[in-house]
Amino acid sequence: MTQTITRAGHSLAYHATPGRGPGVVFLGGLRSDMSGTKAVALEEWARASGRAFLRLDYSGHGASGGTFEGGSIGDWCADALAVIEAATEGPQVLVGSSMGGWIALLVARDRPERVAGLVTIAAAPDFTEDGYWAGFTEKERLALMTHGRVAVPSEYGEPFVITRHLIEEARDRLVLRTPLELGMPVRMLQGTADDAVPVETATRLIAHASGGDIRLTLVKGADHRFSGPEELALIREAVTEVLARV
């Protein structure tokens, strides 16, 4: 059953499955929602294992209130933390997909007492700066600064509207420019055929982060969705390994 809390005037929807701890929290990507293949498959695994599990929608995503265009990395990180605080107890294993990987890293950096371990799937830290802003043409940058928004194509459906607020606010949330200490077990998964997040992002992240138990697995031929049967099995294995090392 979907539950909600309110933060900053918006309702935040989530599904919490009771079970033993440490619980597992799934954090989805940009414009995705908690009904996606990876989130639901991991919830089914957790339920069968008797493990506590949480999946949620950020504001402007899925069943939560607010608008996507009104959001930012800081807002979505605060949304995730608010739901984690409301629906879980103790340290959790965060599973972050794409943008959710960036949010998981922010939570691990800023609230390490709430994070028992990390699993990232095609993590996209700093993508607003290194992906969108770096890739914009001068015309697109001018439109963004003048009109406050620019539409960019998406292979997943309608174009994304990227706002000036999203780009500028994220500059205070970048994790690849300052020290990133991860004092918990971390497992990173990355497909070599990912057109949205290149392998170089994963190798840059593992080179940049410091910690005693960080591993990166590259999966030849896997794309950004990372949701085929073999990829889902790898996610479960990574979560199981992290839980065993907590």
N, C-alpha and C positions, 0 to 999 in steps of 0.2 A: 504494500500500500504506500502511495506517495505521501510523504510528510513535508511540512514547510516550516521555515522560520522566516523572520523578517529582518533585513539589514538595509540600512540607508534608504528605507521607504520601499524596498522591493521584496517580494516574496521569493524565497530560494527553495526550490524543490529538491527532495532527496529520497533515496530508498536506503534504509538501514536494516541489515540482516543481523540478528543477534547471534552470538557465538563466543568462543573463547578468544582471548587475546594472545599476542598483539593482533589487533584488527588490521584489515587491508582496506585501503581507500583508493578508489579509482578516480583520477583527474583527467578529463577529456581534453580534446584539442579545440582549436579555434573553429567556431561555428558548428561543433559537434554537440551531441547531447548524451545523456546517461542511458539512453536506450540503444546505443551502438553495440555492434557485435562483440567487441573486446570487453566492454563493461558487463554486459549480460552474461557472457561466457565465464568471466572470472567470478561473477556472483554465484553462478550455478556451481562452480568448483568449490567456492567457499562454503556454500550451504551444505554440499555433500560432505565436506571435510569438518563441519562444525565450527568453522572459523567466522568470526565477526567480519562484516563487510559493509562498506559504504560507497555509494555512487551518488553523484550530485550534478545539478545543472547550475552553472554560473548565471548571474543576471544577464538578461538578453539572450539566453540560450535555452533551448528546449522548453520545459514546463515552468521555468522561473520567470518572474516579472522583469520589467525594464526592457530597454532596447539595446541591441547589439552596438549600434552607433554611439550610444551614450557611455559605453564601457571602456575599460582600460586594463592593462596588466595588473596594476595596483588594485583596482576594484575586484577583479576576478580572483586575485590572490586573497584579498580580504574576505570575499564570499566563501572561498574554500575553507579558510581558517574558521570562519564563523560556524559553518556547518560541522566541521570536525570538532570544534569545541562543544557544540550542542548535542551531537549524536554519538560521540565516542568518549572513552576514558583511557587515559594513559597513552604511551607512545604507539604510533601506528606505522605500518609499512605502506608507504605511498607509491602508487603505480601511476606514473604520469606519461600520457601519450601526446607527442608533438608539443603544442603549447602547454599542455598539462605537465610535461617534463620540466619546462621552465618554472611553472608555478610550484611544482614539487621541490625544485632546487631552492627557490626563494623561501619556502616554508622550512626546509631543512637548514638553511643558512640562518634564518631569523628566529626560528622556534625549534631548535634542535631537541629540546626536551620532549617534544611531541612526536618525534620521528624516530622509529626503531630501525628503519631501513628504507632503501629506495630501489625501485625498478623503473627505468625509463625506457620508453619505446619511441624511437625516432625523435628523441628530445630536440626541441627547437629553441634553445636559449638565445635571447637577444635577436630573434628573427625580425622584429620590427625595424631594427637598425641595420643589421647585416643582410637581411633579405629584402624587405620592402624599400626602405629608404636608400640603401646602397644601389638597388636595382632600378629605381625610378629614373626616368628621363628628366631633363631639365623642365620640359613642359609639364610633366606630372608633378614635379616638386613645386612648380609655380602654382599649379591648380590647387594642390594641397594647402599651400601657405595662404593663398588668396581666398579660396572658397571653403577651406576647412575639411575637404574630403576629396577622395579620388576613388573611382571604381577600378578594381583589378580583376582580370579573368580568373575563373576557378574551374578546375576539371571536375569538381564535385557538384556543379549546378550553377545557380545564379552568381554573377560577379560579386566579390566582396567589396563593401564600401570601407575603405581604410581612412580613418579620420586623422586630422592633425593632432587632436588630443591623444589618440592612441600612440602615435609616434613620439610625441614630446613627453608624455607622462612616463613612457617606458624607459626613457633615458635615465630615470632615477632607479630603475629596477634591473639594470643590466648586470649579469653575473660573470661575464667572461673578461671584464676589465679590472676587476678587483679580486683579492684573495677569496677563494671558495673552499672552505674547510668542510669536509664531509666525514664526520667521525662515526659513521655508521656503515654497515655493509651496503654496497651499491652495485647493482647489475644493470648495465646498459645494453639495449638491443637495438640494432640498426640494420636495415636492409640495404644492399648494394645497388638496388634498382629504384631507390627512392628519388623521385623527381622533385619533391617538395623540400626535403631536408637532406642535403648531400652528406656523404660519408665523412667529408672533411669537418663537418660540424661535430660529429661524434668524436673524431680523433682530437679535435681542438679541445673539446670538453674534458676528455679523460686526461689530456696532457695538462690542462689548466687546474683541475680540481686536485686538492690534496686530501689524503686519507689512506688508511692502512689496508682497506679491503674494497677496492674498486676494480671492476672488470668490465670489459666491452666485448660483446659478441657480435660479429658481422655475419649476416645471413645472405649468402649469394643468391641474387635474383628476387629477394623480397622487396615489395614496393612500400609506399608510405602507409597504406591501409594496415599492413601487417596483421591480417585477420583471417588468413587461410588456416586450415586445420593444423598444419605443422607449426605455423607461427604462434597460434593460440597455445599449442602444447609447450612451446619454448617460453612463453610468458608465464604459464603455470609453473614450469620448472624453475624459472628465475625467482618467482615469488617464494616457492618452496625452499629454495636454497637460501634466500635471505632470511626467511623465518627460522631456518635451522641454525643460522649463525648469530641470531639476535641473543 
